[in-house]
Amino acid sequence: MSQALPIVAVSRPLPGEFSVPEADVRFGPERGFPDPKQRGEFMRGASAIVTWVSDRVDDALLDAIGPQLKLVANFAVGFDNIELDACRRRGVRVSNTPDAVTEGTADVAVMLMLAAARRLSAADRFCRSGDWERHGILGPNEWIGVPLAGRTLFIVGAGRIGYATALRTIGFGMRVTYWARRAKPAFEAAPLNARKLELDEGLAGADFVSIHVPLTPETRGLIDARRLALMKPGAVLVNTARGPIVDEAALAAALRDRRIFGAGLDVFEKEPQVYDALKSLDNVVMTPHYGSASETSRSAMSALCAANIRAVLAGKDPVTPVV
């Protein structure tokens, strides 16, 4: 009698090619499982699971899946949705997709810089609503934005995405500074020639601040009211990392009072909820946590999740291990 194939439970359908021929691969619904109990029932008996950023992996889910589970393959670079200690206690490996998201997320970071600096979303509404027609031709002092050319960009979190974001700004002639726990030779060498600064000093001197740190207990609320107050009145804050790194109430107040020029946000504290005070502000540009949502990035993420699963089912270490 042939032995049953190990089960791989994927919480949602994936883009691109997801190939694990040595397993029985099962996909959940397009919208996933809002109820954690339903997710646990779907994944019960799996040897490997693929989780999306909104799928909480905790003791309850791991118990529901069963002791045969070998790997949690997170379809994301961040893994704040996973209780790592709960996985360690059970000997369950965890992987992520670090390189696959880099280019797509860096594109969105620069897009948000430009959009916030030139008030793109407000200008778009101005044209669509008929307000421009009613207002008439713009005068020389209207709709003034801030330039990127020759300005200082401060990268908070000098990892892969931070580097790729900074690299894209060379064409604008931007000066790059960065903050990280330790020096990053790749940042300080050509072509970036970036300077490492302490967080408060970097925030105070920057024209653009781009957030790229992971969400940890240390980075939760990292950009709070005090640190926002350090920024220049003409500065722009961009966050493509995780929403809780920035205190949204403090950011909304700073934007409302024009203490900073603008913000570009792809992530939020309580997704998919958007903090109400942000919705009415015309100096913030918002996108729905879609930084990696390019065809190339998402296909690479699928392939990397599959590679991690194939390695673990073969008794090897994950290709991109977290634990």
Buried (B, 14 or more C-beta within 10 A) or exposed (E): EEEEBBBBBBBBEBEBEBBBEEBBBBBBEEEBBEEBEEBBEBBBBBBBBBBBBBBEBEEBBBEBBBEEBBBBBBBBBBBBBBBBEBBEEBEBBBBBBBBBBBBBBBBBBBBBBBBBBBBBBBBEEBEEEEEBEEEEEEEEEEEEBBEBEEBBBBBBBBBBBBBBBBBBBEEBEBBBBBBBEEEBEEBBEEEBEBBBBEBEBBBBBBBBBBBBBBBEEEBBBBBBEEBBEBBBEBBBBBBBBBBBBBBBBBBBBBBBEEBBBBBBBBBBBEBEEBBEBBEEBEBBBBBEBBBBBBEEBBBBBBBBBBBBBBBBBEEEEBBBBBB
